[in-house]
Amino acid sequence: MKYLYFDASAGASGDMILGALLDLGVSRTQFLKKMAELQLPVDIRIRPVQRAGLRGIKVDVRVKKGKESQPRHWSDIETLIRKCRFSNTVKANALAVFGTLFEAEGKVHGKKFRTVHLHEAGADDALVDVIGSSFLAETLGVGRVFCSPLNVGSGWIKTAHGVLPVPPPAVAEILKDAPVYSAWAEEELVTPTGAAILSTWAEAFIPFPETSYSRIGCGAGSRDFEALPNILRVFYGEEKEFRAEKKVFQVEANLDDSSPQVLAHFLEKALRLGALDAFLTPVTMKKGRLGTKLTLLADAATIDGLVEAVFRETSSIGVRYFPVERRILKRDIRRVRVSGETIGIKVADLGGGEVNVQPEFSDCLRVAEKKGLPVKRILQLALMEYSKEDRIKP
């Protein structure tokens, strides 16, 4: 299976998602043929454009003059999608997106799910955006979807409900719990349809992860901004190459009122809680006070628990954290026997060759105490045993 990672630093809309997915290599003829099966009164135009000097695919879905649809209720959308000639997977994904839209509109307007109606988000062009995106995702063999934090823009927009602030109420409701921000453009950057597709499909909103991708699709928005390219990028690759959980964060806190005993204890606890590394550094703080900087390395799965532990176990009232990059060597544990005892040997490999070999100190200390020998002698003997061809295999 494949994955998609959407870079929504310039926002997202339904037509931008369509363009980005088409740009991954799906046949445009095949796409247009399938969309024609919906029998909607629309003309679909696909063309290359430039936005702030960058190329992208623009998909224009225009409702034919005099054929504009009336606001639709859930029953209208559900009936249309269930009757269309698409796979059950495409139908289910499309219905899930519209379910997100109807739930948001209901909360915003204080109406029940089945009584609320959609204006722009329920129009024929929105149907093409949602069903078309679901069809393209299936055609591309997508199994998992991720997205960056979303740039929602700022300012005001005109809608069927009047002039509304950005992000408009429905978008704000849909993106609850998703990381959002506003930068570079006083425009609406995330539309209700775009928000609904990404929030329904994405299993996580994360900064760019450790991954390997084979294609990049670029979907263009309608306007050309000066401050940023109005382009939605999507990265496409093998699911097994996407490692969202391996994003590493550095957590720091400066302390001048925690005892050394408390901090030493916390380092051990942090490692038990899943910290990849934990250490203390002496620092000079404001007014010349001597203090200690606590530093932790944590992955996305453990950072919340570790930050909470910092607050509970130390005197810190604030931490800072930020993503960091790291490179680690491939490591393995081999075993040798010294004086009849087993000692682990950590072996680090760089491109097929060993670059570091280090006996496990705790093992050497245990053997040294048991045999009444200096620990440095056990370290030497362990390395000598490892260098022999008859060392114990892992």
N, C-alpha and C positions, 0 to 999 in steps of 0.2 A: 504494500500500500504506500501511498504518497502523503506528504504533508504540505500544508500551505502556511506561510507566515506573512501576514499583511503588515506593511509599514505604513501606518496611518498618520505620519507626521504632517501631511497636508490634508488630513481629513478623509472622508469616505462618503460616497453616495452609491446608489444602486447602479447607475450607468458606469461609474468608475470601476466598480467591482466586475461588471460584465466585461469592460475593456481589458482589465488586467488579466482575467481568466482566459479570454480569447487570445491575448498576446502570448500565452504559454504554448500555443500551437494547435489549438482545436480548429478544425476546419470551419471556416466561416460559412461555407455553403451548407454544411451539415447543421450548423447552428440556426441559420435562417430558415432552413427547411423545417426543423422541429418547431421553431417559434410560429411558423405559418399554421401549424396544426392547432394552435390555440384559437384560430379564427377570430382574432381581435382586430378592430379597425385601426391598425397602426402601420406605419412605414418605419422600417429599421435600416439605418444607414451606419456603416462601419468604415472609419477612415483614419489614417495616420495624421496626427497633428503634433505641434510643438507647444510646450508650455515652459516659459522662461528658458528657452533654448534646449529643453530636453524633449525627446520623442515619447509619444504614448499613443494608445489606441482610444479613439473617441467613438462611443456608441450613442447615436441619437435615436430615440424611440419617440416618434411623433404621431399623435392621434390625428386621424384624418378629420378635415374640417367638417363640422356639423355632426360628428360622431362621438362627441365627448360623453363619457359615462357619468351617470349620477353617483352621488355618494353611496358606498356599498356597506352593508352590514356583514357580520361574520357568516351568516347563512349563504349570502351571495358568493362570497369568496370561496367558502368550503365547497359549495356545489360546483362551481366552475373548475376548481382544481381537481376534485375527485372524478370529474367526467373527462378530464383531458387525457390524451394518449401518451402518458409518461409512466416511468416505472414507479412502483410503490415507494421507493427510496426518495425519488425526486419529489413526489407528492407530499411525503411526510416532512421532508426538510422545508418545503415551501409553506406548508400549513403551520409548521413550528414558527417560522419567521412572522407570518401574519398573526399568529396567536400572540407573539410578543408585541406587535403593533397594537392590536385591539386591547390587550391588557393595559398598556401604557395610556392609550387614549381614554379608556374607561376611568382610570385613576385620575387623570388630569381633569376630566370634565365631570367627575362624580356620577358616572353612569355604569350600568351593569354591562357585562361583557357582550351579551347578545343584543343589547339595545343601542350601543354606541355605533357610530358609522365613521368611515374613513373618507376624507376628501382626496387630497393629493396622493396620499399613501395607498389608497385603494383604487386609483385610476388604472386605466389599461396599460400605461407605460410602466407603472410600478409592478403590475403583474408580470410583465415581461422581465423586469429587473430581477424579481425574486425567483420566478420559475426558471428563467434563463440561467441565473447563477447556480441554482440547484442542479440543473441539467449539466452545466459545464463542470461542476465539481465532481459529479458522478462520472462523466466522460474521462476526466483526468485521473480517476481512480483514487480520489482523496479519502484518506482515513482519519486524519487529524488536522485541526485548524487552530492556529494561534494568531495573536495580533499584538501589535505594539500598543503602548498608551496612545490615546486618541487626541489629536489637536482639534478642538471643537470650534475654534475661532471666537469672534466676539462681535458686538454690534447689535443690529436690529434687522428683522426680515418681515416682509409682507406675506401673510398666509390667508387662507379662507376664513380664519378666525380673527383677522386683523393684524396689526403690527405687534410682533412678539420679540422678546429679547433672545439673544443667542447665548447658550444653546436653547432652542425652543423647548417648551414644557415637555412635549412627548419624548424628545431626544434626551433631555435631562432625566426623565423617569426611566427610560430604557437603559441608560448607562449608569444607573446606580451600582455602586461597588466596583465599577471599572475605573482604572486610572485615566484621568482626563486632564488636559491643560489647555491654555490659550496662548498662542504665540504668532507673531508675524503678520496676521491679516485680520482686519475688522470686517469679516465676512462670516457667513454660515459655512462651516467646512464639513460638518457631519449632518447629513439629512436623516430624517426618521427611517427611511428605507435602509440606508447604509448602516445606521446604528443597529437596526433590528437584525440584519443579516449577520453582522459581526458578533453582536452580543449573543445571538442564538447559536451560532456555529462554533465560536472560539471557546476552547476549554480553559484558556488562560490568556491574560493580557500581560505581556512581559517585555522587557527590553530585549534587544537583539540577542538571541541565544547562541550557544556553541552549536554549530550545525555545518552541514555540507549540502549545497544545493546545486541543481543542474540547470535550472532555467529561472529567468526573472521576467515577470509580466508587468507592463506599465499601462494603467488605465487613466485616461485624462478626464479632468473635469471640464465644465463648460467655459469657465472664465480663465483668463491669463493674468495672474497676479504679478506684481513687480517684486514683492518681497520673497516669494518662494514659488517653486514649480508646482502647479496644481496637478500633481501626479500621485496616484496610489500605486505603490509597488507591491508585488506579491512574489515571494520566494518559494520555489517548488523543488522538492527533492524526495529522497527515500525516507520513509518514516523512521527507519532504524538509525538514520544519521542525525536526527533531531534530538538534542539533549537539553531540554529546558531546565531540568533539575540540576545541571552542572554549572549554571551561572553562579559565580562566587561573589560574595559581598564582604567588604571589610567593615567591621563595627568598631568604633573607637569611643572612649570616654576618658576624660581627664579627671583625676581624683586627688584631693589633698586632705581628705578627712576619713579615709578608710584604713584600718590597721593592716600591717603586712600579713598577719595571720589570716584575716578575712580574705584578703586578695589571693593568698596562696591557696586557700581552700576553694575559692571561686574558680581558679584556673582548672583545678581537677574536675570540678562539677561541670564547667563549660565543655570540657572534652567528653565527659560522659553524656552530655546533652546533644552531642553531635558536632561540636565545633571542629573544623578541619585543622585549626591551629589556635593557640591561645598563648599570649605572652605579655609581660609587663616591661615598661620602659621608664626610667627616671626622667622627669621633665621639670623645668622651672616655669612656674605659672605666674600670673599677674601678681604685682607687688612683691616679686622675688620669692614667693612661697615655693618650697620644694613639693613636688607631687609625683604622681604615677600615672602614666598613660596605659590604659587597658586596651589591648587590641585582640580582636577575634576575627577569624575567617569562617564564614558560614555559607552554606548553599541556600537556595531559595526555600527548601523544605524545612530548614531549621532556624532561619534567621528570626522569626517571630518569637519562638520559644526562648532563644538565647537573649534577645533584647529584654524580654520580660524577666528573665533570670537576673540580668544585670541590675534592673530596678529593684528586684526583691532581695538580692543577696549583697549588694554593695550600697554605698551612700550616693551613687550617681542619681541625678535628677534629669539627665538628658544625655542622649547618645547621638552620634552621627554615623551614617553608614552610606556606602556608595559601592557600585559595582567595580570589580577589578578583574583584570585578565591574569592568567597564570599559565605556566607550562610545567608539566610534571613528567618525569621519566617513567617509563614502564617499569614496575617493580615486581619482584618475586621473592618468596621466602624459600631458601634452601636449608638443609639441615646437615650438620656434621656431628661426629661424636668425639668428645674430649674427655679423657680419663673415665670412659664408660658412661658419660652423660651426654644428652642431646642438647645442642645449641643451634638456635636459628641464625641464619645468615641473610641479611637483606641485600639483594642484588638489584641494582638499577641499570637499565638497558637503554642505550641511545642508538636507534637505527640498526639493531642487530648486534651491537657490541657492548660488553659490560664496561661501565665507566665508574661505578662505585660499588664497593663490596664492604659491608659493615656488619660485624657480629651483633646480635641483640644483646645490649648491655645487661638487661635484667637476667637473661639466661647465664651470662658470664659471671655476674655477681653471685647468683645462686650456686653455681658450680665452685666458684672460688671459696665461698664460705663453707661449703660442704667438704671440700678437699683441704682446706687450710692453706690455700695458695694465694698470692697476690692477684688481684683481678686483672692487672695488666698482662700477667703471664698467661691467663686463660684467654684473653683477647688475642694474644700472639699465636697461641696454639690453635685457636679456632681458625684463624686466617691461614695457618700452615696446612691444616687439614682440608680446608676448602680448596687449596691450590692443588691437591692431589687428585689424580684421575678417578680414584675409587670413592669419591665423596658420595654421600647418600643423596639420591635423587628425590625431588619433591614429590 
